[in-house]
Amino acid sequence: MNYPYDILWTGSHGSYREARGLELACPLLFIYGFRKPFMFYSPKWATGLAMQPGCEVIALEAGHRVIKTSPLS
């Protein structure tokens, strides 16, 4: 079991009960590959990030290692 699942199911490491909303001090570019077995973030999080001023979310036809499978050149 990895940490996110452990934290969610057992409440270890402080759990996610006190998680705060997404508040960024600067713009963020989030690039990810969508061909992988599971994601480390939710679609709700990515949508919320894309709605932040100056932020952008880009999904590529790639696996976990985006630069290796889909170089941005």
Protein Blocks (a to p, Z undefined) as FASTA:
>chain_A
ZZklmmmmnopghiamlpccdddfbdcdddddfbbfbdcbdfklmmmmmmpghiacdddd
ddfblmlmmccZZ
